[in-house]
């Protein structure tokens, strides 16, 4: 059984920080590209960040570049999204997802063709 689970969401003030975690059960995340996505109320889902499994290269949406950082902790079989300088427009449900192809091609695809998805964690940025 393959399960992804997000944690770390909650309420933050503008300019604050949160760290989201993605934990895998049933497989080793080191061998999968892992993407973070978000969906705000009334808006379409968008890609936030992705980390490749083959070389560790990372990708970021223009809206979060310089503020968010994606990373792996192989020993814990976990991927993180460090979110700094949060803005109200960052408010959304955040999802992690795994792509067996390794290169973040699913993250880059128009339909976000990822193999497994978590159920999401809500991030609210408000004063």
N, CA, C and O atoms as a GROMACS GRO file, in nm:
protein
  508
    1UNK      N    1   0.084  -0.117   0.000
    1UNK     CA    2   0.000   0.000   0.000
    1UNK      C    3   0.089   0.124   0.000
    1UNK      O    4   0.182   0.135   0.080
    2UNK      N    5   0.060   0.218  -0.089
    2UNK     CA    6   0.135   0.341  -0.102
    2UNK      C    7   0.049   0.454  -0.046
    2UNK      O    8  -0.064   0.476  -0.090
    3UNK      N    9   0.104   0.526   0.050
    3UNK     CA   10   0.033   0.636   0.114
    3UNK      C   11   0.128   0.753   0.129
    3UNK      O   12   0.241   0.737   0.174
    4UNK      N   13   0.081   0.871   0.091
    4UNK     CA   14   0.150   0.996   0.119
    4UNK      C   15   0.066   1.076   0.217
    4UNK      O   16  -0.056   1.080   0.207
    5UNK      N   17   0.133   1.138   0.312
    5UNK     CA   18   0.062   1.216   0.412
    5UNK      C   19   0.134   1.348   0.435
    5UNK      O   20   0.253   1.351   0.465
    6UNK      N   21   0.059   1.458   0.422
    6UNK     CA   22   0.112   1.590   0.449
    6UNK      C   23   0.083   1.630   0.593
    6UNK      O   24  -0.015   1.585   0.653
    7UNK      N   25   0.169   1.714   0.647
    7UNK     CA   26   0.146   1.771   0.778
    7UNK      C   27   0.215   1.907   0.784
    7UNK      O   28   0.295   1.940   0.697
    8UNK      N   29   0.183   1.984   0.885
    8UNK     CA   30   0.248   2.112   0.908
    8UNK      C   31   0.167   2.233   0.869
    8UNK      O   32   0.210   2.346   0.892
    9UNK      N   33   0.050   2.213   0.811
    9UNK     CA   34  -0.033   2.326   0.776
    9UNK      C   35  -0.094   2.391   0.899
    9UNK      O   36  -0.091   2.335   1.009
   10UNK      N   37  -0.149   2.508   0.879
   10UNK     CA   38  -0.211   2.581   0.988
   10UNK      C   39  -0.223   2.726   0.954
   10UNK      O   40  -0.222   2.765   0.837
   11UNK      N   41  -0.235   2.807   1.056
   11UNK     CA   42  -0.252   2.951   1.042
   11UNK      C   43  -0.120   3.022   1.063
   11UNK      O   44  -0.050   2.997   1.161
   12UNK      N   45  -0.086   3.111   0.972
   12UNK     CA   46   0.033   3.194   0.984
   12UNK      C   47  -0.002   3.338   0.948
   12UNK      O   48  -0.095   3.363   0.871
   13UNK      N   49   0.072   3.430   1.006
   13UNK     CA   50   0.056   3.571   0.972
   13UNK      C   51   0.136   3.605   0.848
   13UNK      O   52   0.236   3.538   0.819
   14UNK      N   53   0.096   3.707   0.774
   14UNK     CA   54   0.180   3.752   0.663
   14UNK      C   55   0.322   3.780   0.710
   14UNK      O   56   0.343   3.843   0.814
   15UNK      N   57   0.418   3.733   0.633
   15UNK     CA   58   0.558   3.744   0.670
   15UNK      C   59   0.609   3.631   0.756
   15UNK      O   60   0.729   3.622   0.780
   16UNK      N   61   0.521   3.545   0.802
   16UNK     CA   62   0.559   3.434   0.885
   16UNK      C   63   0.606   3.314   0.806
   16UNK      O   64   0.622   3.321   0.684
   17UNK      N   65   0.629   3.203   0.878
   17UNK     CA   66   0.684   3.083   0.817
   17UNK      C   67   0.609   2.959   0.863
   17UNK      O   68   0.555   2.955   0.974
   18UNK      N   69   0.605   2.861   0.777
   18UNK     CA   70   0.557   2.728   0.809
   18UNK      C   71   0.645   2.627   0.736
   18UNK      O   72   0.702   2.658   0.631
   19UNK      N   73   0.657   2.508   0.792
   19UNK     CA   74   0.725   2.399   0.724
   19UNK      C   75   0.628   2.284   0.705
   19UNK      O   76   0.577   2.228   0.802
   20UNK      N   77   0.603   2.250   0.581
   20UNK     CA   78   0.519   2.136   0.548
   20UNK      C   79   0.604   2.012   0.531
   20UNK      O   80   0.717   2.019   0.482
   21UNK      N   81   0.550   1.899   0.571
   21UNK     CA   82   0.620   1.772   0.559
   21UNK      C   83   0.537   1.675   0.477
   21UNK      O   84   0.414   1.676   0.484
   22UNK      N   85   0.605   1.592   0.400
   22UNK     CA   86   0.542   1.486   0.323
   22UNK      C   87   0.610   1.356   0.361
   22UNK      O   88   0.730   1.340   0.339
   23UNK      N   89   0.534   1.264   0.417
   23UNK     CA   90   0.586   1.137   0.463
   23UNK      C   91   0.526   1.024   0.381
   23UNK      O   92   0.407   1.024   0.353
   24UNK      N   93   0.610   0.929   0.344
   24UNK     CA   94   0.566   0.817   0.261
   24UNK      C   95   0.561   0.688   0.342
   24UNK      O   96   0.648   0.662   0.426
   25UNK      N   97   0.460   0.609   0.315
   25UNK     CA   98   0.450   0.473   0.365
   25UNK      C   99   0.436   0.380   0.247
   25UNK      O  100   0.357   0.406   0.156
   26UNK      N  101   0.511   0.272   0.247
   26UNK     CA  102   0.500   0.174   0.141
   26UNK      C  103   0.599   0.188   0.028
   26UNK      O  104   0.607   0.099  -0.057
   27UNK      N  105   0.675   0.296   0.024
   27UNK     CA  106   0.779   0.312  -0.077
   27UNK      C  107   0.881   0.412  -0.028
   27UNK      O  108   0.858   0.483   0.070
   28UNK      N  109   0.994   0.418  -0.096
   28UNK     CA  110   1.104   0.505  -0.059
   28UNK      C  111   1.102   0.629  -0.146
   28UNK      O  112   1.113   0.620  -0.268
   29UNK      N  113   1.088   0.744  -0.083
   29UNK     CA  114   1.074   0.869  -0.157
   29UNK      C  115   1.199   0.905  -0.237
   29UNK      O  116   1.191   0.980  -0.334
   30UNK      N  117   1.313   0.855  -0.196
   30UNK     CA  118   1.437   0.887  -0.267
   30UNK      C  119   1.431   0.850  -0.414
   30UNK      O  120   1.502   0.910  -0.496
   31UNK      N  121   1.349   0.755  -0.449
   31UNK     CA  122   1.343   0.706  -0.587
   31UNK      C  123   1.229   0.768  -0.667
   31UNK      O  124   1.200   0.723  -0.778
   32UNK      N  125   1.165   0.869  -0.613
   32UNK     CA  126   1.052   0.936  -0.676
   32UNK      C  127   1.076   1.085  -0.680
   32UNK      O  128   1.129   1.143  -0.584
   33UNK      N  129   1.038   1.148  -0.788
   33UNK     CA  130   1.027   1.293  -0.786
   33UNK      C  131   0.906   1.331  -0.700
   33UNK      O  132   0.801   1.268  -0.709
   34UNK      N  133   0.922   1.432  -0.617
   34UNK     CA  134   0.816   1.475  -0.527
   34UNK      C  135   0.780   1.620  -0.558
   34UNK      O  136   0.867   1.708  -0.561
   35UNK      N  137   0.654   1.643  -0.582
   35UNK     CA  138   0.605   1.777  -0.608
   35UNK      C  139   0.512   1.826  -0.499
   35UNK      O  140   0.443   1.747  -0.435
   36UNK      N  141   0.512   1.955  -0.479
   36UNK     CA  142   0.415   2.022  -0.394
   36UNK      C  143   0.322   2.104  -0.483
   36UNK      O  144   0.367   2.175  -0.574
   37UNK      N  145   0.194   2.094  -0.456
   37UNK     CA  146   0.091   2.165  -0.530
   37UNK      C  147  -0.001   2.235  -0.431
   37UNK      O  148  -0.003   2.201  -0.313
   38UNK      N  149  -0.075   2.330  -0.480
   38UNK     CA  150  -0.171   2.395  -0.393
   38UNK      C  151  -0.296   2.434  -0.471
   38UNK      O  152  -0.292   2.453  -0.593
   39UNK      N  153  -0.405   2.444  -0.399
   39UNK     CA  154  -0.531   2.486  -0.459
   39UNK      C  155  -0.601   2.579  -0.361
   39UNK      O  156  -0.639   2.540  -0.251
   40UNK      N  157  -0.618   2.702  -0.405
   40UNK     CA  158  -0.687   2.802  -0.325
   40UNK      C  159  -0.837   2.795  -0.353
   40UNK      O  160  -0.878   2.746  -0.458
   41UNK      N  161  -0.919   2.843  -0.261
   41UNK     CA  162  -1.063   2.842  -0.283
   41UNK      C  163  -1.102   2.913  -0.412
   41UNK      O  164  -1.062   3.027  -0.436
   42UNK      N  165  -1.179   2.845  -0.496
   42UNK     CA  166  -1.225   2.903  -0.620
   42UNK      C  167  -1.122   2.909  -0.731
   42UNK      O  168  -1.150   2.966  -0.836
   43UNK      N  169  -1.004   2.851  -0.711
   43UNK     CA  170  -0.899   2.856  -0.811
   43UNK      C  171  -0.856   2.715  -0.851
   43UNK      O  172  -0.883   2.618  -0.781
   44UNK      N  173  -0.789   2.706  -0.965
   44UNK     CA  174  -0.737   2.578  -1.011
   44UNK      C  175  -0.611   2.541  -0.935
   44UNK      O  176  -0.541   2.626  -0.881
   45UNK      N  177  -0.584   2.412  -0.932
   45UNK     CA  178  -0.463   2.364  -0.869
   45UNK      C  179  -0.340   2.413  -0.946
   45UNK      O  180  -0.341   2.417  -1.070
   46UNK      N  181  -0.235   2.449  -0.873
   46UNK     CA  182  -0.114   2.495  -0.936
   46UNK      C  183   0.007   2.427  -0.875
   46UNK      O  184   0.006   2.388  -0.758
   47UNK      N  185   0.111   2.413  -0.954
   47UNK     CA  186   0.236   2.359  -0.904
   47UNK      C  187   0.311   2.462  -0.824
   47UNK      O  188   0.314   2.580  -0.860
   48UNK      N  189   0.371   2.419  -0.715
   48UNK     CA  190   0.447   2.507  -0.627
   48UNK      C  191   0.596   2.478  -0.638
   48UNK      O  192   0.676   2.570  -0.657
   49UNK      N  193   0.633   2.352  -0.625
   49UNK     CA  194   0.774   2.314  -0.623
   49UNK      C  195   0.787   2.166  -0.652
   49UNK      O  196   0.692   2.090  -0.633
   50UNK      N  197   0.905   2.126  -0.697
   50UNK     CA  198   0.932   1.985  -0.722
   50UNK      C  199   1.080   1.959  -0.701
   50UNK      O  200   1.164   2.045  -0.727
   51UNK      N  201   1.111   1.840  -0.653
   51UNK     CA  202   1.249   1.797  -0.638
   51UNK      C  203   1.268   1.666  -0.712
   51UNK      O  204   1.193   1.571  -0.692
   52UNK      N  205   1.369   1.661  -0.798
   52UNK     CA  206   1.398   1.541  -0.876
   52UNK      C  207   1.464   1.435  -0.789
   52UNK      O  208   1.532   1.467  -0.691
   53UNK      N  209   1.444   1.309  -0.825
   53UNK     CA  210   1.505   1.200  -0.752
   53UNK      C  211   1.639   1.158  -0.809
   53UNK      O  212   1.719   1.096  -0.739
   54UNK      N  213   1.667   1.189  -0.935
   54UNK     CA  214   1.791   1.144  -0.997
   54UNK      C  215   1.910   1.235  -0.967
   54UNK      O  216   2.021   1.186  -0.948
   55UNK      N  217   1.889   1.365  -0.962
   55UNK     CA  218   2.000   1.455  -0.936
   55UNK      C  219   1.971   1.559  -0.829
   55UNK      O  220   2.058   1.640  -0.796
   56UNK      N  221   1.850   1.560  -0.773
   56UNK     CA  222   1.816   1.652  -0.668
   56UNK      C  223   1.783   1.793  -0.713
   56UNK      O  224   1.763   1.880  -0.629
   57UNK      N  225   1.778   1.817  -0.842
   57UNK     CA  226   1.744   1.949  -0.891
   57UNK      C  227   1.604   1.988  -0.845
   57UNK      O  228   1.517   1.902  -0.827
   58UNK      N  229   1.583   2.117  -0.828
   58UNK     CA  230   1.456   2.167  -0.777
   58UNK      C  231   1.395   2.267  -0.873
   58UNK      O  232   1.465   2.331  -0.952
   59UNK      N  233   1.264   2.280  -0.864
   59UNK     CA  234   1.188   2.373  -0.946
   59UNK      C  235   1.090   2.447  -0.856
   59UNK      O  236   1.039   2.391  -0.759
   60UNK      N  237   1.065   2.573  -0.890
   60UNK     CA  238   0.974   2.655  -0.812
   60UNK      C  239   0.888   2.739  -0.903
   60UNK      O  240   0.932   2.786  -1.008
   61UNK      N  241   0.764   2.756  -0.863
   61UNK     CA  242   0.679   2.852  -0.931
   61UNK      C  243   0.734   2.992  -0.908
   61UNK      O  244   0.791   3.021  -0.803
   62UNK      N  245   0.716   3.078  -1.007
   62UNK     CA  246   0.766   3.215  -0.994
   62UNK      C  247   0.709   3.285  -0.871
   62UNK      O  248   0.776   3.369  -0.811
   63UNK      N  249   0.588   3.251  -0.834
   63UNK     CA  250   0.522   3.317  -0.724
   63UNK      C  251   0.584   3.285  -0.588
   63UNK      O  252   0.562   3.358  -0.492
   64UNK      N  253   0.660   3.176  -0.579
   64UNK     CA  254   0.718   3.135  -0.451
   64UNK      C  255   0.870   3.133  -0.452
   64UNK      O  256   0.932   3.115  -0.347
   65UNK      N  257   0.931   3.151  -0.567
   65UNK     CA  258   1.076   3.144  -0.576
   65UNK      C  259   1.140   3.250  -0.487
   65UNK      O  260   1.102   3.366  -0.488
   66UNK      N  261   1.239   3.206  -0.411
   66UNK     CA  262   1.304   3.294  -0.316
   66UNK      C  263   1.241   3.294  -0.179
   66UNK      O  264   1.300   3.344  -0.083
   67UNK      N  265   1.121   3.238  -0.168
   67UNK     CA  266   1.052   3.232  -0.039
   67UNK      C  267   1.034   3.089   0.011
   67UNK      O  268   1.040   3.065   0.132
   68UNK      N  269   1.014   2.994  -0.080
   68UNK     CA  270   0.991   2.855  -0.044
   68UNK      C  271   1.113   2.771  -0.081
   68UNK      O  272   1.183   2.802  -0.177
   69UNK      N  273   1.138   2.666  -0.004
   69UNK     CA  274   1.249   2.575  -0.030
   69UNK      C  275   1.202   2.432  -0.012
   69UNK      O  276   1.145   2.397   0.091
   70UNK      N  277   1.227   2.349  -0.111
   70UNK     CA  278   1.195   2.207  -0.103
   70UNK      C  279   1.322   2.129  -0.072
   70UNK      O  280   1.429   2.164  -0.121
   71UNK      N  281   1.311   2.025   0.009
   71UNK     CA  282   1.428   1.947   0.047
   71UNK      C  283   1.386   1.805   0.084
   71UNK      O  284   1.269   1.777   0.109
   72UNK      N  285   1.486   1.717   0.086
   72UNK     CA  286   1.465   1.577   0.126
   72UNK      C  287   1.542   1.546   0.253
   72UNK      O  288   1.648   1.603   0.279
   73UNK      N  289   1.487   1.455   0.332
   73UNK     CA  290   1.559   1.391   0.440
   73UNK      C  291   1.545   1.242   0.417
   73UNK      O  292   1.446   1.181   0.455
   74UNK      N  293   1.646   1.185   0.353
   74UNK     CA  294   1.638   1.045   0.314
   74UNK      C  295   1.626   0.952   0.434
   74UNK      O  296   1.555   0.851   0.428
   75UNK      N  297   1.695   0.985   0.542
   75UNK     CA  298   1.691   0.900   0.661
   75UNK      C  299   1.551   0.888   0.718
   75UNK      O  300   1.515   0.784   0.775
   76UNK      N  301   1.472   0.993   0.704
   76UNK     CA  302   1.335   0.992   0.755
   76UNK      C  303   1.232   0.961   0.648
   76UNK      O  304   1.112   0.958   0.676
   77UNK      N  305   1.277   0.938   0.525
   77UNK     CA  306   1.187   0.913   0.412
   77UNK      C  307   1.083   1.024   0.402
   77UNK      O  308   0.962   0.999   0.399
   78UNK      N  309   1.133   1.147   0.398
   78UNK     CA  310   1.046   1.263   0.408
   78UNK      C  311   1.093   1.375   0.315
   78UNK      O  312   1.212   1.390   0.288
   79UNK      N  313   0.998   1.452   0.267
   79UNK     CA  314   1.026   1.571   0.188
   79UNK      C  315   0.958   1.689   0.257
   79UNK      O  316   0.846   1.677   0.308
   80UNK      N  317   1.027   1.803   0.258
   80UNK     CA  318   0.978   1.922   0.326
   80UNK      C  319   0.954   2.034   0.227
   80UNK      O  320   1.015   2.039   0.120
   81UNK      N  321   0.866   2.124   0.264
   81UNK     CA  322   0.851   2.251   0.196
   81UNK      C  323   0.858   2.360   0.303
   81UNK      O  324   0.763   2.382   0.378
   82UNK      N  325   0.971   2.427   0.308
   82UNK     CA  326   0.988   2.540   0.399
   82UNK      C  327   0.929   2.663   0.334
   82UNK      O  328   0.969   2.701   0.223
   83UNK      N  329   0.835   2.726   0.400
   83UNK     CA  330   0.761   2.839   0.346
   83UNK      C  331   0.790   2.961   0.431
   83UNK      O  332   0.746   2.969   0.546
   84UNK      N  333   0.862   3.056   0.375
   84UNK     CA  334   0.897   3.179   0.444
   84UNK      C  335   0.831   3.298   0.376
   84UNK      O  336   0.784   3.289   0.263
   85UNK      N  337   0.830   3.410   0.447
   85UNK     CA  338   0.773   3.534   0.394
   85UNK      C  339   0.634   3.510   0.336
   85UNK      O  340   0.605   3.552   0.224
   86UNK      N  341   0.551   3.444   0.412
   86UNK     CA  342   0.420   3.405   0.362
   86UNK      C  343   0.333   3.527   0.332
   86UNK      O  344   0.340   3.629   0.400
   87UNK      N  345   0.252   3.512   0.229
   87UNK     CA  346   0.160   3.615   0.184
   87UNK      C  347   0.018   3.562   0.190
   87UNK      O  348  -0.002   3.440   0.183
   88UNK      N  349  -0.080   3.648   0.202
   88UNK     CA  350  -0.219   3.601   0.201
   88UNK      C  351  -0.254   3.517   0.079
   88UNK      O  352  -0.333   3.423   0.089
   89UNK      N  353  -0.195   3.548  -0.035
   89UNK     CA  354  -0.223   3.471  -0.156
   89UNK      C  355  -0.164   3.331  -0.154
   89UNK      O  356  -0.191   3.252  -0.244
   90UNK      N  357  -0.083   3.298  -0.053
   90UNK     CA  358  -0.036   3.162  -0.035
   90UNK      C  359  -0.141   3.073   0.031
   90UNK      O  360  -0.121   2.951   0.040
   91UNK      N  361  -0.249   3.129   0.076
   91UNK     CA  362  -0.355   3.052   0.139
   91UNK      C  363  -0.411   2.949   0.042
   91UNK      O  364  -0.456   2.984  -0.067
   92UNK      N  365  -0.408   2.823   0.080
   92UNK     CA  366  -0.452   2.715  -0.007
   92UNK      C  367  -0.441   2.583   0.068
   92UNK      O  368  -0.382   2.576   0.176
   93UNK      N  369  -0.500   2.480   0.010
   93UNK     CA  370  -0.471   2.344   0.051
   93UNK      C  371  -0.348   2.299  -0.026
   93UNK      O  372  -0.343   2.308  -0.148
   94UNK      N  373  -0.248   2.252   0.046
   94UNK     CA  374  -0.123   2.209  -0.013
   94UNK      C  375  -0.117   2.058  -0.017
   94UNK      O  376  -0.148   1.990   0.081
   95UNK      N  377  -0.076   2.004  -0.132
   95UNK     CA  378  -0.068   1.861  -0.154
   95UNK      C  379   0.075   1.822  -0.192
   95UNK      O  380   0.142   1.895  -0.265
   96UNK      N  381   0.121   1.709  -0.142
   96UNK     CA  382   0.241   1.650  -0.198
   96UNK      C  383   0.200   1.534  -0.288
   96UNK      O  384   0.096   1.471  -0.267
   97UNK      N  385   0.283   1.508  -0.388
   97UNK     CA  386   0.254   1.403  -0.484
   97UNK      C  387   0.385   1.344  -0.533
   97UNK      O  388   0.488   1.412  -0.537
   98UNK      N  389   0.381   1.216  -0.571
   98UNK     CA  390   0.499   1.141  -0.612
   98UNK      C  391   0.489   1.101  -0.758
   98UNK      O  392   0.383   1.063  -0.807
   99UNK      N  393   0.602   1.110  -0.826
   99UNK     CA  394   0.613   1.076  -0.968
   99UNK      C  395   0.725   0.976  -0.984
   99UNK      O  396   0.840   1.007  -0.954
  100UNK      N  397   0.692   0.856  -1.031
  100UNK     CA  398   0.792   0.751  -1.045
  100UNK      C  399   0.896   0.781  -1.152
  100UNK      O  400   1.002   0.718  -1.154
  101UNK      N  401   0.868   0.875  -1.241
  101UNK     CA  402   0.960   0.900  -1.352
  101UNK      C  403   1.086   0.973  -1.308
  101UNK      O  404   1.184   0.974  -1.383
  102UNK      N  405   1.088   1.032  -1.192
  102UNK     CA  406   1.205   1.089  -1.126
  102UNK      C  407   1.240   1.233  -1.162
  102UNK      O  408   1.304   1.302  -1.083
  103UNK      N  409   1.198   1.279  -1.278
  103UNK     CA  410   1.252   1.404  -1.331
  103UNK      C  411   1.157   1.524  -1.319
  103UNK      O  412   1.183   1.628  -1.380
  104UNK      N  413   1.049   1.511  -1.244
  104UNK     CA  414   0.950   1.617  -1.228
  104UNK      C  415   0.871   1.644  -1.356
  104UNK      O  416   0.812   1.751  -1.370
  105UNK      N  417   0.869   1.549  -1.448
  105UNK     CA  418   0.791   1.568  -1.569
  105UNK      C  419   0.641   1.577  -1.539
  105UNK      O  420   0.570   1.651  -1.606
  106UNK      N  421   0.594   1.503  -1.440
  106UNK     CA  422   0.454   1.512  -1.402
  106UNK      C  423   0.419   1.647  -1.344
  106UNK      O  424   0.314   1.703  -1.375
  107UNK      N  425   0.506   1.700  -1.261
  107UNK     CA  426   0.488   1.834  -1.207
  107UNK      C  427   0.479   1.937  -1.319
  107UNK      O  428   0.400   2.031  -1.310
  108UNK      N  429   0.558   1.920  -1.422
  108UNK     CA  430   0.561   2.015  -1.533
  108UNK      C  431   0.447   1.995  -1.632
  108UNK      O  432   0.422   2.084  -1.714
  109UNK      N  433   0.378   1.883  -1.626
  109UNK     CA  434   0.271   1.855  -1.720
  109UNK      C  435   0.148   1.938  -1.688
  109UNK      O  436   0.128   1.980  -1.574
  110UNK      N  437   0.067   1.962  -1.789
  110UNK     CA  438  -0.051   2.047  -1.772
  110UNK      C  439  -0.154   1.985  -1.680
  110UNK      O  440  -0.228   2.058  -1.613
  111UNK      N  441  -0.161   1.853  -1.676
  111UNK     CA  442  -0.258   1.784  -1.591
  111UNK      C  443  -0.196   1.734  -1.460
  111UNK      O  444  -0.262   1.662  -1.385
  112UNK      N  445  -0.074   1.771  -1.433
  112UNK     CA  446  -0.003   1.727  -1.313
  112UNK      C  447  -0.013   1.575  -1.299
  112UNK      O  448  -0.072   1.523  -1.204
  113UNK      N  449   0.046   1.507  -1.395
  113UNK     CA  450   0.036   1.362  -1.406
  113UNK      C  451   0.130   1.295  -1.305
  113UNK      O  452   0.236   1.243  -1.341
  114UNK      N  453   0.090   1.298  -1.180
  114UNK     CA  454   0.164   1.235  -1.073
  114UNK      C  455   0.100   1.100  -1.040
  114UNK      O  456  -0.018   1.079  -1.066
  115UNK      N  457   0.177   1.010  -0.983
  115UNK     CA  458   0.129   0.874  -0.958
  115UNK      C  459   0.052   0.861  -0.828
  115UNK      O  460  -0.044   0.784  -0.821
  116UNK      N  461   0.091   0.933  -0.726
  116UNK     CA  462   0.025   0.926  -0.596
  116UNK      C  463   0.014   1.064  -0.536
  116UNK      O  464   0.103   1.147  -0.550
  117UNK      N  465  -0.098   1.088  -0.469
  117UNK     CA  466  -0.127   1.215  -0.406
  117UNK      C  467  -0.162   1.196  -0.259
  117UNK      O  468  -0.226   1.098  -0.221
  118UNK      N  469  -0.119   1.291  -0.177
  118UNK     CA  470  -0.170   1.300  -0.042
  118UNK      C  471  -0.305   1.368  -0.040
  118UNK      O  472  -0.354   1.414  -0.143
  119UNK      N  473  -0.366   1.373   0.076
  119UNK     CA  474  -0.499   1.432   0.090
  119UNK      C  475  -0.497   1.582   0.113
  119UNK      O  476  -0.601   1.646   0.106
  120UNK      N  477  -0.381   1.638   0.141
  120UNK     CA  478  -0.367   1.782   0.154
  120UNK      C  479  -0.364   1.830   0.297
  120UNK      O  480  -0.415   1.765   0.388
  121UNK      N  481  -0.304   1.946   0.315
  121UNK     CA  482  -0.302   2.015   0.443
  121UNK      C  483  -0.330   2.163   0.418
  121UNK      O  484  -0.275   2.222   0.324
  122UNK      N  485  -0.414   2.222   0.499
  122UNK     CA  486  -0.459   2.359   0.477
  122UNK      C  487  -0.360   2.458   0.537
  122UNK      O  488  -0.321   2.447   0.653
  123UNK      N  489  -0.321   2.555   0.456
  123UNK     CA  490  -0.239   2.668   0.499
  123UNK      C  491  -0.322   2.794   0.485
  123UNK      O  492  -0.373   2.824   0.377
  124UNK      N  493  -0.335   2.868   0.593
  124UNK     CA  494  -0.408   2.993   0.592
  124UNK      C  495  -0.314   3.104   0.637
  124UNK      O  496  -0.254   3.096   0.744
  125UNK      N  497  -0.300   3.207   0.554
  125UNK     CA  498  -0.214   3.320   0.585
  125UNK      C  499  -0.303   3.443   0.600
  125UNK      O  500  -0.362   3.491   0.503
  126UNK      N  501  -0.312   3.492   0.721
  126UNK     CA  502  -0.403   3.602   0.749
  126UNK      C  503  -0.358   3.672   0.876
  126UNK      O  504  -0.308   3.608   0.969
  127UNK      N  505  -0.376   3.803   0.880
  127UNK     CA  506  -0.344   3.878   0.999
  127UNK      C  507  -0.461   3.880   1.095
  127UNK      O  508  -0.453   3.940   1.202
   0.00000   0.00000   0.00000
